[in-house]
Amino acid sequence: MAQDVLCEVNNCVYWEDGNNCNADRIYVVSHKGEQAARSEETDCKTFEPTH
């Protein structure tokens, strides 16, 4: 399992200085079912905007 997860979306509640993600889990989905050929075909469902 990855030890360091980087994220540049600084308006996410899990974002920390240094572009680090402090979420306990990361949930990524594909736009086209269960497979993706490129990162552009995926989304991070862990994202939660800051309020």
ModelCIF file with pLDDT and N, C-alpha, C, O atoms, coordinates in Angstrom:
data_MODEL
#
_entry.id   MODEL 
#
_entity.id                         1 
_entity.type                       polymer 
_entity.pdbx_number_of_molecules   1 
#
_entity_poly.entity_id                      1 
_entity_poly.type                           'polypeptide(L)' 
_entity_poly.nstd_linkage                   no 
_entity_poly.nstd_monomer                   no 
_entity_poly.pdbx_seq_one_letter_code       MAQDVLCEVNNCVYWEDGNNCNADRIYVVSHKGEQAARSEETDCKTFEPTH 
_entity_poly.pdbx_seq_one_letter_code_can   MAQDVLCEVNNCVYWEDGNNCNADRIYVVSHKGEQAARSEETDCKTFEPTH 
_entity_poly.pdbx_strand_id                 A 
#
loop_
_entity_poly_seq.entity_id 
_entity_poly_seq.num 
_entity_poly_seq.mon_id 
_entity_poly_seq.hetero 
1 1  MET n 
1 2  ALA n 
1 3  GLN n 
1 4  ASP n 
1 5  VAL n 
1 6  LEU n 
1 7  CYS n 
1 8  GLU n 
1 9  VAL n 
1 10 ASN n 
1 11 ASN n 
1 12 CYS n 
1 13 VAL n 
1 14 TYR n 
1 15 TRP n 
1 16 GLU n 
1 17 ASP n 
1 18 GLY n 
1 19 ASN n 
1 20 ASN n 
1 21 CYS n 
1 22 ASN n 
1 23 ALA n 
1 24 ASP n 
1 25 ARG n 
1 26 ILE n 
1 27 TYR n 
1 28 VAL n 
1 29 VAL n 
1 30 SER n 
1 31 HIS n 
1 32 LYS n 
1 33 GLY n 
1 34 GLU n 
1 35 GLN n 
1 36 ALA n 
1 37 ALA n 
1 38 ARG n 
1 39 SER n 
1 40 GLU n 
1 41 GLU n 
1 42 THR n 
1 43 ASP n 
1 44 CYS n 
1 45 LYS n 
1 46 THR n 
1 47 PHE n 
1 48 GLU n 
1 49 PRO n 
1 50 THR n 
1 51 HIS n 
#
_struct_asym.id          A 
_struct_asym.entity_id   1 
#
loop_
_ma_qa_metric.id 
_ma_qa_metric.mode 
_ma_qa_metric.name 
_ma_qa_metric.software_group_id 
_ma_qa_metric.type 
1 global pLDDT . pLDDT 
2 local  pLDDT . pLDDT 
#
_ma_qa_metric_global.metric_id      1 
_ma_qa_metric_global.metric_value   95.00 
_ma_qa_metric_global.model_id       1 
_ma_qa_metric_global.ordinal_id     1 
#
loop_
_ma_qa_metric_local.label_asym_id 
_ma_qa_metric_local.label_comp_id 
_ma_qa_metric_local.label_seq_id 
_ma_qa_metric_local.metric_id 
_ma_qa_metric_local.metric_value 
_ma_qa_metric_local.model_id 
_ma_qa_metric_local.ordinal_id 
A MET 1  2 77.00 1 1  
A ALA 2  2 80.00 1 2  
A GLN 3  2 84.00 1 3  
A ASP 4  2 93.00 1 4  
A VAL 5  2 96.00 1 5  
A LEU 6  2 96.00 1 6  
A CYS 7  2 96.00 1 7  
A GLU 8  2 96.00 1 8  
A VAL 9  2 97.00 1 9  
A ASN 10 2 97.00 1 10 
A ASN 11 2 98.00 1 11 
A CYS 12 2 98.00 1 12 
A VAL 13 2 98.00 1 13 
A TYR 14 2 97.00 1 14 
A TRP 15 2 97.00 1 15 
A GLU 16 2 97.00 1 16 
A ASP 17 2 96.00 1 17 
A GLY 18 2 96.00 1 18 
A ASN 19 2 97.00 1 19 
A ASN 20 2 97.00 1 20 
A CYS 21 2 97.00 1 21 
A ASN 22 2 96.00 1 22 
A ALA 23 2 96.00 1 23 
A ASP 24 2 94.00 1 24 
A ARG 25 2 95.00 1 25 
A ILE 26 2 96.00 1 26 
A TYR 27 2 97.00 1 27 
A VAL 28 2 96.00 1 28 
A VAL 29 2 97.00 1 29 
A SER 30 2 97.00 1 30 
A HIS 31 2 95.00 1 31 
A LYS 32 2 91.00 1 32 
A GLY 33 2 92.00 1 33 
A GLU 34 2 94.00 1 34 
A GLN 35 2 96.00 1 35 
A ALA 36 2 97.00 1 36 
A ALA 37 2 96.00 1 37 
A ARG 38 2 96.00 1 38 
A SER 39 2 95.00 1 39 
A GLU 40 2 97.00 1 40 
A GLU 41 2 97.00 1 41 
A THR 42 2 97.00 1 42 
A ASP 43 2 97.00 1 43 
A CYS 44 2 96.00 1 44 
A LYS 45 2 97.00 1 45 
A THR 46 2 97.00 1 46 
A PHE 47 2 97.00 1 47 
A GLU 48 2 97.00 1 48 
A PRO 49 2 97.00 1 49 
A THR 50 2 95.00 1 50 
A HIS 51 2 85.00 1 51 
#
loop_
_atom_site.group_PDB 
_atom_site.id 
_atom_site.type_symbol 
_atom_site.label_atom_id 
_atom_site.label_alt_id 
_atom_site.label_comp_id 
_atom_site.label_asym_id 
_atom_site.label_entity_id 
_atom_site.label_seq_id 
_atom_site.pdbx_PDB_ins_code 
_atom_site.Cartn_x 
_atom_site.Cartn_y 
_atom_site.Cartn_z 
_atom_site.occupancy 
_atom_site.B_iso_or_equiv 
_atom_site.pdbx_formal_charge 
_atom_site.auth_seq_id 
_atom_site.auth_comp_id 
_atom_site.auth_asym_id 
_atom_site.auth_atom_id 
_atom_site.pdbx_PDB_model_num 
ATOM 1   N N  . MET A 1 1  ? 0.850   -1.173 0.000   1.00 77.00 ? 1  MET A N  1 
ATOM 2   C CA . MET A 1 1  ? 0.000   0.000  0.000   1.00 77.00 ? 1  MET A CA 1 
ATOM 3   C C  . MET A 1 1  ? 0.901   1.244  0.000   1.00 77.00 ? 1  MET A C  1 
ATOM 4   O O  . MET A 1 1  ? 1.965   1.256  0.619   1.00 77.00 ? 1  MET A O  1 
ATOM 5   N N  . ALA A 1 2  ? 0.467   2.252  -0.682  1.00 80.00 ? 2  ALA A N  1 
ATOM 6   C CA . ALA A 1 2  ? 1.240   3.485  -0.760  1.00 80.00 ? 2  ALA A CA 1 
ATOM 7   C C  . ALA A 1 2  ? 1.341   4.159  0.612   1.00 80.00 ? 2  ALA A C  1 
ATOM 8   O O  . ALA A 1 2  ? 0.358   4.229  1.349   1.00 80.00 ? 2  ALA A O  1 
ATOM 9   N N  . GLN A 1 3  ? 2.518   4.646  0.943   1.00 84.00 ? 3  GLN A N  1 
ATOM 10  C CA . GLN A 1 3  ? 2.736   5.362  2.196   1.00 84.00 ? 3  GLN A CA 1 
ATOM 11  C C  . GLN A 1 3  ? 2.476   6.853  2.045   1.00 84.00 ? 3  GLN A C  1 
ATOM 12  O O  . GLN A 1 3  ? 1.999   7.504  2.974   1.00 84.00 ? 3  GLN A O  1 
ATOM 13  N N  . ASP A 1 4  ? 2.789   7.387  0.879   1.00 93.00 ? 4  ASP A N  1 
ATOM 14  C CA . ASP A 1 4  ? 2.612   8.815  0.607   1.00 93.00 ? 4  ASP A CA 1 
ATOM 15  C C  . ASP A 1 4  ? 1.638   9.000  -0.541  1.00 93.00 ? 4  ASP A C  1 
ATOM 16  O O  . ASP A 1 4  ? 1.871   8.498  -1.640  1.00 93.00 ? 4  ASP A O  1 
ATOM 17  N N  . VAL A 1 5  ? 0.552   9.715  -0.298  1.00 96.00 ? 5  VAL A N  1 
ATOM 18  C CA . VAL A 1 5  ? -0.402  10.027 -1.346  1.00 96.00 ? 5  VAL A CA 1 
ATOM 19  C C  . VAL A 1 5  ? -0.366  11.530 -1.546  1.00 96.00 ? 5  VAL A C  1 
ATOM 20  O O  . VAL A 1 5  ? -0.614  12.292 -0.612  1.00 96.00 ? 5  VAL A O  1 
ATOM 21  N N  . LEU A 1 6  ? -0.056  11.958 -2.766  1.00 96.00 ? 6  LEU A N  1 
ATOM 22  C CA . LEU A 1 6  ? 0.042   13.371 -3.081  1.00 96.00 ? 6  LEU A CA 1 
ATOM 23  C C  . LEU A 1 6  ? -1.239  13.877 -3.710  1.00 96.00 ? 6  LEU A C  1 
ATOM 24  O O  . LEU A 1 6  ? -1.905  13.152 -4.449  1.00 96.00 ? 6  LEU A O  1 
ATOM 25  N N  . CYS A 1 7  ? -1.582  15.117 -3.418  1.00 96.00 ? 7  CYS A N  1 
ATOM 26  C CA . CYS A 1 7  ? -2.784  15.734 -3.945  1.00 96.00 ? 7  CYS A CA 1 
ATOM 27  C C  . CYS A 1 7  ? -2.545  17.231 -4.088  1.00 96.00 ? 7  CYS A C  1 
ATOM 28  O O  . CYS A 1 7  ? -2.037  17.863 -3.162  1.00 96.00 ? 7  CYS A O  1 
ATOM 29  N N  . GLU A 1 8  ? -2.896  17.800 -5.214  1.00 96.00 ? 8  GLU A N  1 
ATOM 30  C CA . GLU A 1 8  ? -2.734  19.230 -5.459  1.00 96.00 ? 8  GLU A CA 1 
ATOM 31  C C  . GLU A 1 8  ? -4.030  20.011 -5.283  1.00 96.00 ? 8  GLU A C  1 
ATOM 32  O O  . GLU A 1 8  ? -4.048  21.222 -5.502  1.00 96.00 ? 8  GLU A O  1 
ATOM 33  N N  . VAL A 1 9  ? -5.113  19.345 -4.891  1.00 97.00 ? 9  VAL A N  1 
ATOM 34  C CA . VAL A 1 9  ? -6.411  20.007 -4.751  1.00 97.00 ? 9  VAL A CA 1 
ATOM 35  C C  . VAL A 1 9  ? -6.500  20.582 -3.336  1.00 97.00 ? 9  VAL A C  1 
ATOM 36  O O  . VAL A 1 9  ? -6.972  19.917 -2.414  1.00 97.00 ? 9  VAL A O  1 
ATOM 37  N N  . ASN A 1 10 ? -6.038  21.833 -3.176  1.00 97.00 ? 10 ASN A N  1 
ATOM 38  C CA . ASN A 1 10 ? -5.895  22.395 -1.838  1.00 97.00 ? 10 ASN A CA 1 
ATOM 39  C C  . ASN A 1 10 ? -7.203  22.846 -1.192  1.00 97.00 ? 10 ASN A C  1 
ATOM 40  O O  . ASN A 1 10 ? -7.188  23.340 -0.064  1.00 97.00 ? 10 ASN A O  1 
ATOM 41  N N  . ASN A 1 11 ? -8.330  22.688 -1.880  1.00 98.00 ? 11 ASN A N  1 
ATOM 42  C CA . ASN A 1 11 ? -9.611  22.987 -1.234  1.00 98.00 ? 11 ASN A CA 1 
ATOM 43  C C  . ASN A 1 11 ? -10.325 21.702 -0.795  1.00 98.00 ? 11 ASN A C  1 
ATOM 44  O O  . ASN A 1 11 ? -11.538 21.709 -0.584  1.00 98.00 ? 11 ASN A O  1 
ATOM 45  N N  . CYS A 1 12 ? -9.589  20.621 -0.661  1.00 98.00 ? 12 CYS A N  1 
ATOM 46  C CA . CYS A 1 12 ? -10.120 19.356 -0.141  1.00 98.00 ? 12 CYS A CA 1 
ATOM 47  C C  . CYS A 1 12 ? -9.832  19.297 1.359   1.00 98.00 ? 12 CYS A C  1 
ATOM 48  O O  . CYS A 1 12 ? -8.768  19.730 1.802   1.00 98.00 ? 12 CYS A O  1 
ATOM 49  N N  . VAL A 1 13 ? -10.770 18.765 2.140   1.00 98.00 ? 13 VAL A N  1 
ATOM 50  C CA . VAL A 1 13 ? -10.583 18.687 3.584   1.00 98.00 ? 13 VAL A CA 1 
ATOM 51  C C  . VAL A 1 13 ? -9.403  17.795 3.970   1.00 98.00 ? 13 VAL A C  1 
ATOM 52  O O  . VAL A 1 13 ? -8.880  17.928 5.076   1.00 98.00 ? 13 VAL A O  1 
ATOM 53  N N  . TYR A 1 14 ? -8.969  16.890 3.089   1.00 97.00 ? 14 TYR A N  1 
ATOM 54  C CA . TYR A 1 14 ? -7.876  15.984 3.380   1.00 97.00 ? 14 TYR A CA 1 
ATOM 55  C C  . TYR A 1 14 ? -6.511  16.521 2.941   1.00 97.00 ? 14 TYR A C  1 
ATOM 56  O O  . TYR A 1 14 ? -5.489  15.884 3.196   1.00 97.00 ? 14 TYR A O  1 
ATOM 57  N N  . TRP A 1 15 ? -6.484  17.669 2.292   1.00 97.00 ? 15 TRP A N  1 
ATOM 58  C CA . TRP A 1 15 ? -5.237  18.243 1.799   1.00 97.00 ? 15 TRP A CA 1 
ATOM 59  C C  . TRP A 1 15 ? -4.409  18.780 2.964   1.00 97.00 ? 15 TRP A C  1 
ATOM 60  O O  . TRP A 1 15 ? -4.945  19.397 3.884   1.00 97.00 ? 15 TRP A O  1 
ATOM 61  N N  . GLU A 1 16 ? -3.078  18.536 2.916   1.00 97.00 ? 16 GLU A N  1 
ATOM 62  C CA . GLU A 1 16 ? -2.146  19.076 3.898   1.00 97.00 ? 16 GLU A CA 1 
ATOM 63  C C  . GLU A 1 16 ? -0.995  19.762 3.177   1.00 97.00 ? 16 GLU A C  1 
ATOM 64  O O  . GLU A 1 16 ? -0.755  19.517 1.994   1.00 97.00 ? 16 GLU A O  1 
ATOM 65  N N  . ASP A 1 17 ? -0.284  20.627 3.903   1.00 96.00 ? 17 ASP A N  1 
ATOM 66  C CA . ASP A 1 17 ? 0.883   21.302 3.329   1.00 96.00 ? 17 ASP A CA 1 
ATOM 67  C C  . ASP A 1 17 ? 1.810   20.295 2.663   1.00 96.00 ? 17 ASP A C  1 
ATOM 68  O O  . ASP A 1 17 ? 1.958   19.164 3.128   1.00 96.00 ? 17 ASP A O  1 
ATOM 69  N N  . GLY A 1 18 ? 2.423   20.715 1.585   1.00 96.00 ? 18 GLY A N  1 
ATOM 70  C CA . GLY A 1 18 ? 3.306   19.839 0.827   1.00 96.00 ? 18 GLY A CA 1 
ATOM 71  C C  . GLY A 1 18 ? 2.565   18.965 -0.153  1.00 96.00 ? 18 GLY A C  1 
ATOM 72  O O  . GLY A 1 18 ? 3.124   17.999 -0.672  1.00 96.00 ? 18 GLY A O  1 
ATOM 73  N N  . ASN A 1 19 ? 1.294   19.296 -0.416  1.00 97.00 ? 19 ASN A N  1 
ATOM 74  C CA . ASN A 1 19 ? 0.441   18.519 -1.333  1.00 97.00 ? 19 ASN A CA 1 
ATOM 75  C C  . ASN A 1 19 ? 0.282   17.070 -0.885  1.00 97.00 ? 19 ASN A C  1 
ATOM 76  O O  . ASN A 1 19 ? 0.309   16.151 -1.703  1.00 97.00 ? 19 ASN A O  1 
ATOM 77  N N  . ASN A 1 20 ? 0.118   16.877 0.413   1.00 97.00 ? 20 ASN A N  1 
ATOM 78  C CA . ASN A 1 20 ? -0.105  15.543 0.961   1.00 97.00 ? 20 ASN A CA 1 
ATOM 79  C C  . ASN A 1 20 ? -1.578  15.332 1.257   1.00 97.00 ? 20 ASN A C  1 
ATOM 80  O O  . ASN A 1 20 ? -2.288  16.268 1.625   1.00 97.00 ? 20 ASN A O  1 
ATOM 81  N N  . CYS A 1 21 ? -2.033  14.096 1.096   1.00 97.00 ? 21 CYS A N  1 
ATOM 82  C CA . CYS A 1 21 ? -3.405  13.715 1.413   1.00 97.00 ? 21 CYS A CA 1 
ATOM 83  C C  . CYS A 1 21 ? -3.400  12.976 2.746   1.00 97.00 ? 21 CYS A C  1 
ATOM 84  O O  . CYS A 1 21 ? -2.657  12.009 2.918   1.00 97.00 ? 21 CYS A O  1 
ATOM 85  N N  . ASN A 1 22 ? -4.231  13.429 3.698   1.00 96.00 ? 22 ASN A N  1 
ATOM 86  C CA . ASN A 1 22 ? -4.263  12.770 5.006   1.00 96.00 ? 22 ASN A CA 1 
ATOM 87  C C  . ASN A 1 22 ? -5.498  11.892 5.193   1.00 96.00 ? 22 ASN A C  1 
ATOM 88  O O  . ASN A 1 22 ? -5.834  11.547 6.325   1.00 96.00 ? 22 ASN A O  1 
ATOM 89  N N  . ALA A 1 23 ? -6.174  11.527 4.118   1.00 96.00 ? 23 ALA A N  1 
ATOM 90  C CA . ALA A 1 23 ? -7.341  10.639 4.210   1.00 96.00 ? 23 ALA A CA 1 
ATOM 91  C C  . ALA A 1 23 ? -6.899  9.228  4.625   1.00 96.00 ? 23 ALA A C  1 
ATOM 92  O O  . ALA A 1 23 ? -5.821  8.771  4.243   1.00 96.00 ? 23 ALA A O  1 
ATOM 93  N N  . ASP A 1 24 ? -7.736  8.550  5.404   1.00 94.00 ? 24 ASP A N  1 
ATOM 94  C CA . ASP A 1 24 ? -7.446  7.174  5.810   1.00 94.00 ? 24 ASP A CA 1 
ATOM 95  C C  . ASP A 1 24 ? -7.518  6.215  4.630   1.00 94.00 ? 24 ASP A C  1 
ATOM 96  O O  . ASP A 1 24 ? -6.804  5.213  4.584   1.00 94.00 ? 24 ASP A O  1 
ATOM 97  N N  . ARG A 1 25 ? -8.393  6.536  3.673   1.00 95.00 ? 25 ARG A N  1 
ATOM 98  C CA . ARG A 1 25 ? -8.580  5.694  2.484   1.00 95.00 ? 25 ARG A CA 1 
ATOM 99  C C  . ARG A 1 25 ? -8.719  6.584  1.263   1.00 95.00 ? 25 ARG A C  1 
ATOM 100 O O  . ARG A 1 25 ? -9.133  7.738  1.371   1.00 95.00 ? 25 ARG A O  1 
ATOM 101 N N  . ILE A 1 26 ? -8.377  6.051  0.117   1.00 96.00 ? 26 ILE A N  1 
ATOM 102 C CA . ILE A 1 26 ? -8.537  6.750  -1.155  1.00 96.00 ? 26 ILE A CA 1 
ATOM 103 C C  . ILE A 1 26 ? -9.436  5.884  -2.031  1.00 96.00 ? 26 ILE A C  1 
ATOM 104 O O  . ILE A 1 26 ? -9.187  4.689  -2.192  1.00 96.00 ? 26 ILE A O  1 
ATOM 105 N N  . TYR A 1 27 ? -10.474 6.482  -2.592  1.00 97.00 ? 27 TYR A N  1 
ATOM 106 C CA . TYR A 1 27 ? -11.423 5.758  -3.440  1.00 97.00 ? 27 TYR A CA 1 
ATOM 107 C C  . TYR A 1 27 ? -11.386 6.391  -4.823  1.00 97.00 ? 27 TYR A C  1 
ATOM 108 O O  . TYR A 1 27 ? -11.789 7.542  -4.995  1.00 97.00 ? 27 TYR A O  1 
ATOM 109 N N  . VAL A 1 28 ? -10.899 5.635  -5.818  1.00 96.00 ? 28 VAL A N  1 
ATOM 110 C CA . VAL A 1 28 ? -10.782 6.106  -7.193  1.00 96.00 ? 28 VAL A CA 1 
ATOM 111 C C  . VAL A 1 28 ? -11.687 5.260  -8.071  1.00 96.00 ? 28 VAL A C  1 
ATOM 112 O O  . VAL A 1 28 ? -11.711 4.035  -7.950  1.00 96.00 ? 28 VAL A O  1 
ATOM 113 N N  . VAL A 1 29 ? -12.438 5.920  -8.964  1.00 97.00 ? 29 VAL A N  1 
ATOM 114 C CA . VAL A 1 29 ? -13.340 5.206  -9.870  1.00 97.00 ? 29 VAL A CA 1 
ATOM 115 C C  . VAL A 1 29 ? -13.003 5.514  -11.321 1.00 97.00 ? 29 VAL A C  1 
ATOM 116 O O  . VAL A 1 29 ? -12.384 6.532  -11.629 1.00 97.00 ? 29 VAL A O  1 
ATOM 117 N N  . SER A 1 30 ? -13.417 4.629  -12.191 1.00 97.00 ? 30 SER A N  1 
ATOM 118 C CA . SER A 1 30 ? -13.228 4.791  -13.632 1.00 97.00 ? 30 SER A CA 1 
ATOM 119 C C  . SER A 1 30 ? -14.491 5.350  -14.264 1.00 97.00 ? 30 SER A C  1 
ATOM 120 O O  . SER A 1 30 ? -15.597 5.035  -13.824 1.00 97.00 ? 30 SER A O  1 
ATOM 121 N N  . HIS A 1 31 ? -14.341 6.158  -15.270 1.00 95.00 ? 31 HIS A N  1 
ATOM 122 C CA . HIS A 1 31 ? -15.479 6.695  -16.017 1.00 95.00 ? 31 HIS A CA 1 
ATOM 123 C C  . HIS A 1 31 ? -16.133 5.631  -16.894 1.00 95.00 ? 31 HIS A C  1 
ATOM 124 O O  . HIS A 1 31 ? -17.282 5.782  -17.308 1.00 95.00 ? 31 HIS A O  1 
ATOM 125 N N  . LYS A 1 32 ? -15.395 4.551  -17.175 1.00 91.00 ? 32 LYS A N  1 
ATOM 126 C CA . LYS A 1 32 ? -15.850 3.558  -18.148 1.00 91.00 ? 32 LYS A CA 1 
ATOM 127 C C  . LYS A 1 32 ? -15.967 2.167  -17.530 1.00 91.00 ? 32 LYS A C  1 
ATOM 128 O O  . LYS A 1 32 ? -15.448 1.202  -18.091 1.00 91.00 ? 32 LYS A O  1 
ATOM 129 N N  . GLY A 1 33 ? -16.625 2.049  -16.409 1.00 92.00 ? 33 GLY A N  1 
ATOM 130 C CA . GLY A 1 33 ? -16.780 0.731  -15.792 1.00 92.00 ? 33 GLY A CA 1 
ATOM 131 C C  . GLY A 1 33 ? -15.628 0.419  -14.866 1.00 92.00 ? 33 GLY A C  1 
ATOM 132 O O  . GLY A 1 33 ? -15.218 1.272  -14.079 1.00 92.00 ? 33 GLY A O  1 
ATOM 133 N N  . GLU A 1 34 ? -15.095 -0.798 -14.947 1.00 94.00 ? 34 GLU A N  1 
ATOM 134 C CA . GLU A 1 34 ? -14.073 -1.242 -14.014 1.00 94.00 ? 34 GLU A CA 1 
ATOM 135 C C  . GLU A 1 34 ? -12.652 -1.084 -14.514 1.00 94.00 ? 34 GLU A C  1 
ATOM 136 O O  . GLU A 1 34 ? -11.715 -1.453 -13.806 1.00 94.00 ? 34 GLU A O  1 
ATOM 137 N N  . GLN A 1 35 ? -12.455 -0.540 -15.724 1.00 96.00 ? 35 GLN A N  1 
ATOM 138 C CA . GLN A 1 35 ? -11.108 -0.392 -16.259 1.00 96.00 ? 35 GLN A CA 1 
ATOM 139 C C  . GLN A 1 35 ? -10.894 1.018  -16.784 1.00 96.00 ? 35 GLN A C  1 
ATOM 140 O O  . GLN A 1 35 ? -11.836 1.691  -17.203 1.00 96.00 ? 35 GLN A O  1 
ATOM 141 N N  . ALA A 1 36 ? -9.639  1.454  -16.754 1.00 97.00 ? 36 ALA A N  1 
ATOM 142 C CA . ALA A 1 36 ? -9.249  2.750  -17.311 1.00 97.00 ? 36 ALA A CA 1 
ATOM 143 C C  . ALA A 1 36 ? -7.910  2.586  -18.014 1.00 97.00 ? 36 ALA A C  1 
ATOM 144 O O  . ALA A 1 36 ? -7.063  1.805  -17.582 1.00 97.00 ? 36 ALA A O  1 
ATOM 145 N N  . ALA A 1 37 ? -7.729  3.322  -19.091 1.00 96.00 ? 37 ALA A N  1 
ATOM 146 C CA . ALA A 1 37 ? -6.471  3.268  -19.833 1.00 96.00 ? 37 ALA A CA 1 
ATOM 147 C C  . ALA A 1 37 ? -5.550  4.432  -19.468 1.00 96.00 ? 37 ALA A C  1 
ATOM 148 O O  . ALA A 1 37 ? -4.335  4.343  -19.645 1.00 96.00 ? 37 ALA A O  1 
ATOM 149 N N  . ARG A 1 38 ? -6.132  5.531  -18.956 1.00 96.00 ? 38 ARG A N  1 
ATOM 150 C CA . ARG A 1 38 ? -5.342  6.722  -18.617 1.00 96.00 ? 38 ARG A CA 1 
ATOM 151 C C  . ARG A 1 38 ? -5.901  7.358  -17.346 1.00 96.00 ? 38 ARG A C  1 
ATOM 152 O O  . ARG A 1 38 ? -7.061  7.139  -16.997 1.00 96.00 ? 38 ARG A O  1 
ATOM 153 N N  . SER A 1 39 ? -5.086  8.134  -16.668 1.00 95.00 ? 39 SER A N  1 
ATOM 154 C CA . SER A 1 39 ? -5.537  8.768  -15.428 1.00 95.00 ? 39 SER A CA 1 
ATOM 155 C C  . SER A 1 39 ? -6.695  9.727  -15.675 1.00 95.00 ? 39 SER A C  1 
ATOM 156 O O  . SER A 1 39 ? -7.507  9.955  -14.779 1.00 95.00 ? 39 SER A O  1 
ATOM 157 N N  . GLU A 1 40 ? -6.784  10.296 -16.885 1.00 97.00 ? 40 GLU A N  1 
ATOM 158 C CA . GLU A 1 40 ? -7.875  11.210 -17.226 1.00 97.00 ? 40 GLU A CA 1 
ATOM 159 C C  . GLU A 1 40 ? -9.234  10.522 -17.229 1.00 97.00 ? 40 GLU A C  1 
ATOM 160 O O  . GLU A 1 40 ? -10.269 11.189 -17.230 1.00 97.00 ? 40 GLU A O  1 
ATOM 161 N N  . GLU A 1 41 ? -9.235  9.211  -17.231 1.00 97.00 ? 41 GLU A N  1 
ATOM 162 C CA . GLU A 1 41 ? -10.473 8.440  -17.242 1.00 97.00 ? 41 GLU A CA 1 
ATOM 163 C C  . GLU A 1 41 ? -10.900 8.038  -15.833 1.00 97.00 ? 41 GLU A C  1 
ATOM 164 O O  . GLU A 1 41 ? -11.777 7.189  -15.671 1.00 97.00 ? 41 GLU A O  1 
ATOM 165 N N  . THR A 1 42 ? -10.291 8.637  -14.819 1.00 97.00 ? 42 THR A N  1 
ATOM 166 C CA . THR A 1 42 ? -10.603 8.296  -13.435 1.00 97.00 ? 42 THR A CA 1 
ATOM 167 C C  . THR A 1 42 ? -10.946 9.540  -12.625 1.00 97.00 ? 42 THR A C  1 
ATOM 168 O O  . THR A 1 42 ? -10.636 10.660 -13.033 1.00 97.00 ? 42 THR A O  1 
ATOM 169 N N  . ASP A 1 43 ? -11.580 9.342  -11.486 1.00 97.00 ? 43 ASP A N  1 
ATOM 170 C CA . ASP A 1 43 ? -11.902 10.412 -10.535 1.00 97.00 ? 43 ASP A CA 1 
ATOM 171 C C  . ASP A 1 43 ? -11.630 9.917  -9.121  1.00 97.00 ? 43 ASP A C  1 
ATOM 172 O O  . ASP A 1 43 ? -11.776 8.733  -8.819  1.00 97.00 ? 43 ASP A O  1 
ATOM 173 N N  . CYS A 1 44 ? -11.230 10.856 -8.259  1.00 96.00 ? 44 CYS A N  1 
ATOM 174 C CA . CYS A 1 44 ? -11.050 10.555 -6.846  1.00 96.00 ? 44 CYS A CA 1 
ATOM 175 C C  . CYS A 1 44 ? -12.352 10.854 -6.118  1.00 96.00 ? 44 CYS A C  1 
ATOM 176 O O  . CYS A 1 44 ? -12.747 12.014 -6.003  1.00 96.00 ? 44 CYS A O  1 
ATOM 177 N N  . LYS A 1 45 ? -13.014 9.824  -5.632  1.00 97.00 ? 45 LYS A N  1 
ATOM 178 C CA . LYS A 1 45 ? -14.278 9.994  -4.911  1.00 97.00 ? 45 LYS A CA 1 
ATOM 179 C C  . LYS A 1 45 ? -14.044 10.337 -3.442  1.00 97.00 ? 45 LYS A C  1 
ATOM 180 O O  . LYS A 1 45 ? -15.001 10.595 -2.712  1.00 97.00 ? 45 LYS A O  1 
ATOM 181 N N  . THR A 1 46 ? -12.804 10.344 -3.004  1.00 97.00 ? 46 THR A N  1 
ATOM 182 C CA . THR A 1 46 ? -12.467 10.709 -1.630  1.00 97.00 ? 46 THR A CA 1 
ATOM 183 C C  . THR A 1 46 ? -12.584 12.207 -1.415  1.00 97.00 ? 46 THR A C  1 
ATOM 184 O O  . THR A 1 46 ? -12.764 12.653 -0.282  1.00 97.00 ? 46 THR A O  1 
ATOM 185 N N  . PHE A 1 47 ? -12.487 12.983 -2.467  1.00 97.00 ? 47 PHE A N  1 
ATOM 186 C CA . PHE A 1 47 ? -12.517 14.447 -2.387  1.00 97.00 ? 47 PHE A CA 1 
ATOM 187 C C  . PHE A 1 47 ? -13.744 14.965 -1.649  1.00 97.00 ? 47 PHE A C  1 
ATOM 188 O O  . PHE A 1 47 ? -14.873 14.575 -1.945  1.00 97.00 ? 47 PHE A O  1 
ATOM 189 N N  . GLU A 1 48 ? -13.507 15.846 -0.687  1.00 97.00 ? 48 GLU A N  1 
ATOM 190 C CA . GLU A 1 48 ? -14.570 16.587 -0.006  1.00 97.00 ? 48 GLU A CA 1 
ATOM 191 C C  . GLU A 1 48 ? -14.130 18.037 0.079   1.00 97.00 ? 48 GLU A C  1 
ATOM 192 O O  . GLU A 1 48 ? -13.074 18.320 0.646   1.00 97.00 ? 48 GLU A O  1 
ATOM 193 N N  . PRO A 1 49 ? -14.910 18.969 -0.468  1.00 97.00 ? 49 PRO A N  1 
ATOM 194 C CA . PRO A 1 49 ? -14.484 20.365 -0.450  1.00 97.00 ? 49 PRO A CA 1 
ATOM 195 C C  . PRO A 1 49 ? -14.506 20.955 0.953   1.00 97.00 ? 49 PRO A C  1 
ATOM 196 O O  . PRO A 1 49 ? -15.324 20.572 1.789   1.00 97.00 ? 49 PRO A O  1 
ATOM 197 N N  . THR A 1 50 ? -13.601 21.887 1.196   1.00 95.00 ? 50 THR A N  1 
ATOM 198 C CA . THR A 1 50 ? -13.638 22.617 2.465   1.00 95.00 ? 50 THR A CA 1 
ATOM 199 C C  . THR A 1 50 ? -14.795 23.592 2.421   1.00 95.00 ? 50 THR A C  1 
ATOM 200 O O  . THR A 1 50 ? -15.217 24.011 1.344   1.00 95.00 ? 50 THR A O  1 
ATOM 201 N N  . HIS A 1 51 ? -15.293 23.944 3.546   1.00 85.00 ? 51 HIS A N  1 
ATOM 202 C CA . HIS A 1 51 ? -16.445 24.851 3.598   1.00 85.00 ? 51 HIS A CA 1 
ATOM 203 C C  . HIS A 1 51 ? -16.030 26.217 4.063   1.00 85.00 ? 51 HIS A C  1 
ATOM 204 O O  . HIS A 1 51 ? -16.868 27.113 4.169   1.00 85.00 ? 51 HIS A O  1 
#
